[in-house]
Amino acid sequence: MKILIVGGGIAGFTLALLLHKKGFKPHVFEAAGEIRPLGLGINLLPHSTKVLDEIGVLPDMATQSIETKEASFYNRFGQHIYSEPLGLAAGYEQPQLSIHRADIQQPLIDAFLARAGADHFHLGHRCTSVEQDEDSATVHFENQETGAQLPSWTGDAVISTEGIHSAIRRQFHPEEGDPVYSGVNMWRGVVVCKPFLSGATMTRVGWLSTGKMVIYPVRDNVDGKGSQLINWVAELETPDYKDKRDWNKPGRLEDFIGHFDDMAFNWLDIPDMIRRTESIFEFPMVDQDPLDRWTEGLVTLMGDAAHPMYPRGSNGAGQAIMDAKYLAEVLNLDSDPREVLKAYEVERLPATSKVVLTNRSTPPDAVLQVVFERTGDKPFDNIEDVVSRDELVAITSRYKQVAGYDLKQLKG
Ligand SMILES: Cc1cc2nc3c(=O)[nH]c(=O)nc-3n(C[C@H](O)[C@H](O)[C@H](O)COP(=O)(O)OP(=O)(O)OC[C@H]3O[C@@H](n4cnc5c(N)ncnc54)[C@H](O)[C@@H]3O)c2cc1C
């Protein structure tokens, strides 16, 4: 069975490697003419690192990343609200990794090229549309740089892993329109700093209305003197944002720094960290309402193409990987692809829709919202007077269940 995977990101290559392991010879088509180390930090939760381990790429990723040990939450005055262990430290069999997106993508590509051969990876192929008949589906391509039409490819099934700007999703759901702005804009960067807190802490500070930070290290000892590459995201409720959703769009310090200038704490000087960042990027927080269907006959959607979500639960890459895992489990060389793609949708569409909706309402950073609202955005004397530890545990535990990485679920 010939599987065509459109989009050479995390979903695309995870699926390609899983299918290759089962004897398929999939082809991957990527719009970009060359692979560049694009993007910044991402967290890979234990459910997804388990899959990456199964395809043999986890060791490479683990050496390039930080094994996340805890999540810590602070208000904008630097007061500690709550911490909980993560990954191995929380008893999982697989680690949680804080990692640069490029350090996920490159090992996936290297493994695929080594196993499947360069003739199965097609750079510079931007999908423009897909058509199908009873027995096959044909993908049409153009050259990303020149717009010149390229030869079309026909296969037994087509999986769109094109990310948030999927041409195939747009073709199947023309009424839908562009991803919708959440009201929160994000500025992001990476910068070399001395380790802070445990040196492996995913840290969230403040709240969206007045300015929230997410900060975690993604590479260790980058200067031979023990410094780390720190990934940060500043998030702010604002009607002002650049309409173009481009991961590489430069951002301007003066547009947001005023909201973070007071966050100079004894455990990390946040404004200094931001000011020392050479390249700042801006990206509006967007998602789409869950679709009622992903699959049309021999073609389906996966990853961000299927379920773009707010990055408030470290789940964009993880859910993409879980999609790939499920489809690869149910697809066999002698399967009827129509049936299998539908079965994949029946399993993964409701599961990921819950994550999309929970990321809007009560992702883990709801811990910060509760404290912000109950204190009226003032410092507190004793956190237990504001919110009990049990209540905070309940927020993060519920999210783990929704997103499929609850400890008991994974071990069972
Ligand atoms: C350049 C870039 C930078 C990113 N940076 C971050 C980041 O810093 N932090 C973060 O949390 N998430 C980032 N993301 C998103 C994150 O990678 C995804 O949320 C997650 O990994 C899900 O992966 P995916 O494979 O579904 O989509 P993606 O990782 O977005 O991969 C989609 C792939 O499809 C390709 N593509 C798009 N359109 C077409 C087309 N028409 N034809 C062929 N190929 C196409 C894209 O070039 C890309 O390689 C980034 C994505 C990209 C593309």
The ligand as a Gaussian input file, in Angstrom:
#p B3LYP/6-31G(d) Opt

LIG

0 1
 C        8.457000      26.536000      11.196000
 C        7.680000      26.094000      12.408000
 C        8.059000      26.538000      13.654000
 C        7.350000      26.150000      14.790000
 N        7.748000      26.610000      15.997000
 C        7.112000      26.213000      17.111000
 C        7.556000      26.647000      18.375000
 O        8.517000      27.389000      18.491000
 N        6.882000      26.224000      19.486000
 C        5.806000      25.384000      19.385000
 O        5.226000      24.993000      20.420000
 N        5.363000      24.951000      18.195000
 C        5.988000      25.344000      17.050000
 N        5.552000      24.909000      15.832000
 C        4.353000      24.046000      15.788000
 C        4.628000      22.646000      16.231000
 O        5.698000      22.122000      15.504000
 C        3.349000      21.869000      15.991000
 O        2.313000      22.390000      16.789000
 C        3.433000      20.429000      16.396000
 O        4.690000      19.922000      16.341000
 C        2.503000      19.580000      15.516000
 O        3.219000      19.176000      14.396000
 P        2.654000      18.993000      12.947000
 O        3.593000      18.052000      12.270000
 O        1.217000      18.693000      12.938000
 O        2.794000      20.434000      12.283000
 P        4.088000      21.285000      11.956000
 O        5.174000      20.999000      12.885000
 O        3.604000      22.667000      11.782000
 O        4.566000      20.708000      10.534000
 C        3.866000      20.937000       9.321000
 C        4.840000      20.760000       8.170000
 O        4.115000      20.792000       6.942000
 C        4.733000      21.670000       6.027000
 N        3.696000      22.199000       5.138000
 C        2.831000      23.196000       5.383000
 N        2.004000      23.377000       4.333000
 C        2.356000      22.445000       3.418000
 C        1.875000      22.123000       2.118000
 N        0.829000      22.785000       1.575000
 N        2.474000      21.115000       1.433000
 C        3.524000      20.434000       1.979000
 N        4.025000      20.701000       3.203000
 C        3.440000      21.690000       3.914000
 C        5.378000      22.727000       6.939000
 O        6.427000      23.400000       6.267000
 C        5.859000      21.881000       8.103000
 O        7.141000      21.343000       7.890000
 C        6.221000      25.281000      14.663000
 C        5.831000      24.831000      13.400000
 C        6.557000      25.209000      12.265000
 C        6.145000      24.695000      10.890000

